[in-house]
Amino acid sequence: MIELHYYPSNASFAPHILLEEMGIPFELREVDRANNEHKSPAYLKLNPNGLIPVLVDGDLVLYETAAILMHLADCHPGFAPAPGTPQRAQYYKWMVWLTNTLQAMLIHYFYPDRMASDAAEVKARAEAQVAPMLDQMDAELARHGGPWFLGSHYSAVDPLAFMLCRWTRMQARPAKARPALGAYLQRVLERPATQRVVAREKLAEPVY
């Protein structure tokens, strides 16, 4: 049985959605973040970084959200393009870009005090850096005109893109303010699997 260690509205949101999309058996293990369970010795044995999520799949213990998504997509076909194809290369590109570029900058936005004593300045600069990244996503969706981020087929990229765009909802110009990106986010939200996860995690409006 697959077990996802999660906390509502955290980086576990994307793999939670993908597991629902796949329709495979899995269990949720809520981490008591309010009491710093993710920093406990037991949790640190699963993820020495003390971060959420962790996926336990048999003997495999895996952390890093993008890695979890790609592992699940490899084990349960239909959520990533075929290996060795140009489409697969684009899938790799966007998975890495989302986690290494957009998510990394969003972490600075949410935790500016980790970077400098002038947290307000760090947060403002991070938001300014995020804006053209969201423009890039909007342009990509407008370019191919498909319903999902890679085009015509829903993939493991979509829950990750949705989650990260959701994290911009409190910014001056959130992801949903862009025409192609806003319409795309609404399509992802309307999927039954996303709706089930939103309900399970009791996410408040606006969801994104």
Disulfide bonds with the S-S distance in Angstrom:
none
